[in-house]
Amino acid sequence: MSHDDDSPPDTADTASLRIVVVDDHPIWRSALIRDLEAAGVSVVGEADTVAKAVAVMNATRPHVVLLDLQLPDGSGVDVTRAVPAGTHVLVLSASGEQADVLAAVKAGATGYLTKSASATELLDAVRRTARGEAVFTPALAGLMLGEYRRLASQSEKTRPVLTERETEVLRLVAKGLTSKEIAARLVVSRRTVENHVQATLRKLQLHNRVELARYALAEGLETGDVVL
Amino acid sequence: MRIDVRPTGSQGALWRALIVFRAASLVFVAVQVGRSYADYAHPLGAVTALAAMAVWSVFVCIVQPMLPVFPRAGGWRPRWSAVAMVAADLAVAVAALLATRLVDTHERVVTGAPTLPGTWTAAAVLGAAIAGGAPLGLVVAVVLSAALVVERGSFATTTTSSATLLVLAGVVVGYLATTTLKAEEQFAQVRALEAARAERDRLARAIHDGALQALALIARDAAVMDRDAIASLATEHETALRSHVTALVRDSTVSSIADVDLRTLLTPLETTWPHRAITLAMPAEPVLLTGHVAVDMAAAVKAALDNVDRHAGPSASAWVLVEDEGDAVVVSVRDDGCGMASDRADEARAVGRIGIAGSIVGRLASLGGSATVTSAVDDGVEVELRVPRR
C-alpha cells in the first residue's frame, strides 16, 4: 500500500516533520537518521531504550515515532502505550516478530514496515503516518486477519467484528494489492478503500482499550480500589 | 498414594485382563450356585445375590468406563472417581461375601462350604492393586480377609489360606502394575529424549551447512566481495537462523510432535526464493497442521511459486497469504504478472506441462483439500489452496 501514493512529495510538509527514532542498534539508528535528514525531515530526538524513548517523546512531542520493537529494557509495545497525544507510531521491525507487531498495533501504532523497506518506502510511510493515515503492509493485514479470526472464535460479546467488505479489503491488502488496485477491483473510490482499512485498525484498537479498561476495573474492584 | 485408572497402555491392558477374570469367575459362581441350589436355606436369595453380582460386574466392566468422568482419549480420570470405584467394588464384594450367611445354612457355613461369591471377590483386590499399586491391593485384601473370617466365624485353615492368597495377589499384582507403569513412563521419556536429540542434530547440521558456511565465506573473501552480495548472503542466513530458533523455542513449549506450524515452513521463502520478491502475510499465532499435511501444503505453495516463475514474467512479484479458518487452513498465492485466460489452466493440464495440474491440484486432493486458480489476462494469477483440519 505504501508504493502507490502518487501525490508528489510535499517538501514543505516534509521539512516541518518532527521525528523521534527509537532503535537500540547504533549503526542502524544512525543510518535511519541519515536517510531522514537527507530528505529534509528533522529528527528531534533518538533513544535506545524504552525509558529514554518515553522521556524523549514527552520532551519533544514529535509527529512520528519510528519504533523498533526489540529494546534492551522492554518492548516497543510499552513505548506505544506511552505516546503523547498527537504523536503517531510507525513500527519498523525485523521480520519474525509478528506477535509484537500485532501487540504494538493494538496498542495504537498506525503503521508497520519491515527493516528491509527501501529509504523511499520509509520516507513515504513516515509522511503518511504523520498525516494520520494507516500504513499497512501485506504482512500487517495478514496479522490483523488472524487476530480478527482468533477473536471471532471467542464467545465474548464486545469482540470486534469486521463487515464482509472490510474483510474483503483486508484480504486483498494481505495479497499485496495496492489501494488503487483494490479500488479498481471492487469498483469503489480509493478513499473508500482507505476508510475500510482505517476502520479495521480502529476497531481493533478500540477493542484493546475497552479490554484494558475492563481489566483495570476488575482489578480495581478486587482490591477495593477503582482505577477508572 | 497413586490411585488412578488409565484406559490406555499397560493399565488398560491389565483392566481388560481383569474383565476376563470377572467374567470367568462369575461363570464359576453360577455353576457353584447351580450345584448347591438344593442345599441352600434360601435358594432364591442365592440366585438374587448372583444376579446382583452379575449386574455389578457389567457396571464396573462396561458402564463405568463410559461415564463422563472417564476421559476416553487416553487422559487421566479424576482421582476421586478412581477411589470411589475401588471403594464401591470392595463394598459389593464384602456384601456378597456376608450374604452367604443369609442364604446358606449355618451348618454349611461353619463346615467350610464355598462362600457365595467365591473367587469373584478377588476381582476387587486385583482392581485395587491395578489402580493403587501394592499398598491399596494390600488394604483391600486385608479388609476382604477380615470379612472372610467374619463370614466363617472362625480362623479355619481354608479361610486363612484364602486370606493369604488374597493378600499375596493384592501385593504381587499391585507391585507388577506399578513397575509396568514406571517402565512405560521411562520408555516414553527415552523416546522423547531421542526425538529431542534428533532435532538438535538436525539443527546443528542446518546451522553448519548454512550460516557457518556463509560466515566462513565472508571471513575469507569479504575484502573482494561485492557489498550487495555480502548483504544478501547475511539476510538470507539471518532469516534461516531465525526460523531455526523459532522452531527450537516452539518445540520446547509445544510438546506435540505430530503438529507442525505451517508458518515456519513458509517463512524462509520470503528471503530465499531466488527469482523474485515474495511477501508473506500470516497470523501471529501458530498455524498448526499435522506434520505431513503441513509439509505437503508448503510443497504445494512452492509449486505455485514455481509456476509464477515460469509464467508470470521476470518483473512480477508474488504474495502469499496464510489464513487459519479453524476448520480449514487457506493459503493464497498471488502474482501481478501477465496472467492467463481462465481456460489456459485446463489447456495446460491437457498438455501435462503446468504445475497447477500435477503438483498443486493433485497434492491438495490427496490431503482432502482443493486448489482453485483464478486469473485474467494482465491481472496476474491467484491460486487458493485449502486444506481441511481433521
Interface residues (C-beta under 8 A of the other chain):
Chain A: S95 G96 Q98 A99 V101 L102 S116 T137 P138 A139 L140 A141 G142 L143 L145 G146 E147 R149 R150 S153 R171 A174 K175 G176
Chain B: T235 T239 R242 S243 T246 T267 E270 T279 L280 A281 M282 P283 A284 E285 S317 A318 W319 L321 V322 E323 D324 E325 G326 S332 R334 D336 E382
